[in-house]
């Protein structure tokens, strides 16, 4: 494979939007809104939704988040400045985290999806010259190996999932400065760098054929204007969805209580 296929300083002509990526990203953010709505109903308004506790939900939520992170990695190849985008996302994440500490101390966000995406974009921008030494396929395979190896970081080990090879010091779980890495845990909406960074980087390698228009034409077509529009504005959806959800749910349960006496 020639070097030009995995150099990522794409020209303006290569930065056209990819319909499939916008649509899937839009679908993922809407599913996240539904999940957070159910979460708010249960944990903020004290109502029960039995389906929320089905075993499938333990898999569905990280699966959808993983797809969103993977696509974000692909899209970083289209960015003119991942460092700038990363700093913006990280700043917004820190602001949201501060708001939760002030107004929802029982549901704080210490290192949420915006913290993670911002940090990942910054790391990608700084490490890109080294990352680009690998062609896309070996890069994706390496990221898969590292994802599996670090999958148990929050559970106190490194190795294959469920097969500890290196046990981590138990004292690390109480050191908050290790929280971004995944060795400690706390808060809601928690997405540590280990193992999720390798999902993001795997996406960045797949972004190479995307940015050079080498993927099948199917991926470049638009099928849903609505999902595409949502996918192009995920940052605004993420920033606004919780205040909107809380306001709507508060109004609904207030009126429900007035009419039913519940």
Secondary structure, DSSP 8 states (H G I E B T S, - for coil): --GGGG-----GGG----HHHHHHHHHHHHHHHHHHHHHHHHHTS----GGGGSHHHHHHHHHHHHHHHHHHHHHGGG-S-HHHHHHHHHHHHHHHHHHHHHH-GGG--SS-HHHHHHHHHHHHHHHHHHHTTS-HHHHHHHHHHHHHHHTTGGGTEEEETTEEEEE--GGGGG-GGGTTTTSS--SSS---HHHHHHHHHHHHHHHHHHHTT-S-GGGGS---HHHHHHHHTHHHHHHHHHHHHHHHHHHHHHHHHHHH--
